[in-house]
């Protein structure tokens, strides 16, 4: 059983490396675009307030959709990072 685990771990080594590279790439992308994302969220928030007071409902809806999209992309990036960490941890536990 011990030998089979070591062989499985050796087979899963490239998978672990690939998961590390995916996590690293996503983390790098989030860090590099964090200032831009902050500015976009600030502009979207200001646009929502402006369009709410001027009662431009179509533009308000578009701004809300853009804001939700930005937050959804950030959420997906965190989910990818955490799933890569979990899978790498399970590979190490073998």
N, C-alpha and C positions, 0 to 999 in steps of 0.2 A: 504494500500500500504506500509506503514511504517513497519508493522509487517511482510509482505512478504519479504521485503528487509532484515530484520534482520534474518529471517529464512534462506534465500538464503545465506546470509553471514556466518551463522553458518554451513550450509552444505558445503560451499566452504573453510572452515577453514583448513581441512586436505589437500586440494589441495594447499593452500597457504603455508602450512608447507612443503609439498613435493617440491614445487618450490624453497623455501628457501634452502632446503637441497641440491637440485641439483645445484643451483648456488654456494653454499658454497663448494661443492665437486669439481666443475670445477675450481673455483678460487684457491682452495688449491692445486689442481694438477698443475695448471699453475705456481703458485708461487714456488712450490717445484722443478719443472723441468726447471725453467727459466735459470739457469746457464748452464744446459746441452743443452738446445735448443740454447743458444747463442754460445756455443762451436761448436755445429753441424753446425750452419749457417756459422760460421767462417771457418770451415774446408771445407764446401761445396763451399764457395766463393773462397777459395784458390785453391781448386780442379778445379773449373771452369776455373780460370785464367791459371793454369798449363796445363790443357788438351787443352785449346784454343791455347796456344803457341806451344805445342807439336803436335797439330793436331790429337789428338785421339778423333774422333768424337763420337764413341760409349760411351766411358767413360764420355765425356762431356754431352751427352744426359742423361745418368744415373744420373749424379750430378745435372743437372738442374731439373730433375724429383724429386729427393730427396728434393732439396731446395723448390720447389713448393709445395710438399707434406707437409713439415714442416710448411710452411707459411699458407697453407690451414687448417691444424689442429688448428693453433693459431687463424685463422679467425673464424672457427666454434666454438671454445670455447668462443670467444667474443660474437658471435651471440647468443649462448645459454644463456650466462649471461644476456645479454640485454633483450632477450625475457622473461626470468624468472622475471626480474625486472618489465617489462611492464605488464605482466600478474598479478603479485602481486599488482601492483599499481591499476589496474582496479578492482581487487577484493576488495581492500580497499575503493575504491570510491563508492561501492554499498551502 
